[in-house]
Amino acid sequence: MRLKHLAVATIAALLLIPAVSASALSNKRIEAVSFTSPTMGYLTGGYSLSGGTHAGLLSFSQDGGLTWKASALPNAWFQGIHATSTGAWAVSDFSNRAYSTVDVSGIWGSSNTVLPASSSVMWNDVDELSGGRVVVVGRADDIPKGGYPGRIASSVDDGDSWTTQYEGPLYPGATEDDPYGSTSAIIESVDTTASGALAWAVGSEYTSTGGDGSTTTIDRWLILKTTDGGATNWTAQTAPADIGFPLTCVAAASPTTAFAAGGNRAFVRTTNGGTTWSQIAFQRATGVPTMYANAIAAVDDKTVVAVGDAGVIAKSTTAGNASSWAYTVLPGGAPLRGIDILTPTTWIVVGDDETIYRTTNAGASWTAVCAGLTAPTVSLASPDAGFALDSGVTIAGVAADVGVGLSSVDVKVVRPDGYYWTGSAWTSSETWLPVESINNLANWSLGLSSDVEADSGGVVTVTVRATDGLGLTKTVSVVSGDSRQSTTLSSSSRSAYLAFRGTGTLSGYLNADGGGLQNQKVVLESSSNGVTFKDTGVTSLTSSSGYFSFSVKPNIKTYYRASFPGALGFKAATPTTAINFVPRVYLSSRPWASRSTIYHGRYYYWYSSLNPRHTAGSRAVKMYYQRYYKGKWRAYKTVYAYAYNYSYYSRVHAKYKIPYKGRWRVRAFHDDAGHAATYSGWQYMTVR
């Protein structure tokens, strides 16, 4: 976080953010842009990951900013960028290093640490002065002296070693023994003239108050100058009185003229080499948000352009004289954070949410390269769906990104059981394989050997993912043809009634290409209605002939079938025809009465045990009463018996009054949709 991003900030927010692994993306920004010619340029930025860590963005263009190729570096957030004749230098908010590249391969290397003793470092901008001296500006805490002073450091050996050239402001104590006063300051921007000998750097001194440092007050602006390419020290110049907002950016137009800008319309300039600086201001304009400048660039001593929050671009052709500013507000209003001059009439601006705009007529109109967050595109040129793997295959296609550019294209190969191809073996961990790049990933390819087919069972899903420099992704998938052997399941088992706690058997054969398939798991499925089946979790391993067998003991009518879900090299089989097993219940061998002696014309209860347990109060059983009359047993009465809970099963009872003396008998009967018809034996009695 830089002071130019927020007028109020906490000291804690300026410290290093700890790295935490995460995947959610947010806060996507392009921070700065720099061109070394009308065609060759670079940009920086980053995006946040949930958990407090970041990914840094570095991109290059070879066509004047119309297209870009990105690199994404973990645990970084890149701020300033300076394109050189041989490459570029970049600095990071959260790293005590500078980063450089010497070509357009997208490969960046980091320097040695700039301030080895510092525990909290923030580098905001970078430039190359005369003699090949690389200068970085920012802030870092100062353990021996206390405070958080602004810093300027330089290197003349490509970052192998660094020298601190400015540290401050630091105020000595009242006496020689008193410690330095605590100082908080930050250098935001540095820019050099064409010769590289003269350069200016700007920033602000601030005070954090509010007890917890939650309020930041700007105490004064800082303007520093060097005239020898930073070979010796930087000299503080007299800055105009601040207006309570930070000074954030500077543009060195010539040895005599420089411009600086910042928050709340702040704009200052010098026309005498920095001897004096005049505070002017961006004028207000109807319908234009107040200018909070984040970056500024000079075409010459007269033409100056600044960009800021809310998508505002301000241009003056009179060196920023009062009321001379012409404004453009870009669609969407995303904050703009960087600008560079490619030619006197071709300029480029960048900002949040992948905003990139260009002008080729000195700001009279602006054309979007990317008007907002836009995911990349990716498509497959080969293979077609249903491709064969038996002799290997090449995955190839095209990808593009209209914004910061592609950072990677990779491929995931997954087989039906969820295992991923690593390039040489299968693993349960998700794996993405990098492609071979052609034309900065505009075209790409990846070869898959026939080894993939051997262990995949002949069917895989290939997913290609394109990722841009801000973490946005696009995927496309293709599924191979299925070269696995077909399989069949057969069974001669039939539906059957079972005794109480009886066993039913479902058996059969698994075949492939006419022969038995050995050592494969056949799955037992069950259903209560014969329509919707579920996996019971029970499997049978096939024998050498493909034979499988299941034994089941249902306590209610249940449908069963066997299924084969497929395996490496073998397709799934159609399940066997469902059969059902219907068990009988347990009834007592014969009912019994509540009294041992039965008299006619009196009510008695008749009982029987019933297993499995039935719902208490249900009419679960019928009692059939018969009378022996004229030499024959004759049906006389059927009475429902009601269930009640007893131990782990049920008992049933029926209330009945036998009307006549003589020989009688009674038995229990149970029949419902879930069980086979079950009779008890007869209970014989002589009724008095």
Buried (B, 14 or more C-beta within 10 A) or exposed (E): BBBBBEBEBBBEBBBBBEBEEEEEBEEBBBBBBBBBEEEBBBBBBBBBBEEEBBBBBBBBBBEBBBBBBBBBBEBBBBBBBBBBEEBBBBBBBBBBBBBBBEEBEBEBEBBBBBBEEBEBBBBBBBBBBBEEBBBBBBBBBBEEBBBBBBBBBBBBEBBEEBEBBBBBBBEEEEEEEEEBBBBBBBBBBBBBBEEBBBBBBBBBBBEBEEEEBBBBBBBBBBBBBBBBBBBEEBEEBEBBEBBEBBBBBBBBBBBBBBBBBBBBBBBBBBBEBBEEBEBBBBBEBEEBBBBBBBBBBBBEBBBBBBBBBBBBBBBBBEBBEEEBBEBBBBEBBBBBBBBBBBEEEBBBBBBBBBBBBBBBEBBEEBEBBBBBBBBBBBEBEEBEEEBBBEEEBEBBBBBBBBBBBBBBBBBBBBBBEEBBBEBEEBEEEEBBBEBEBEEBBBBBBBEBBEBBBEBBBBBBEBBBBBBBBBBBEBEBEBEBBBBBBEBBBEBEBEBBBBEBEBEBEBBBBBBBEEEBBBEBEBBBBBBEEBEEBEEBEEBBEBBEEBBBBBEBEBBBBBBBBBBBBBBBBBBBBEBBEBBBBBBBBBBBEBBBBEEEEBEEEEEBEBBBBBBBBBEEEBEBBBBBBBBBEEEEEEEBBEBEBBBBEBEEBBBBBBBBEBEEEEEBBBBBBBBBEBBBEBEBEBBEBEBE
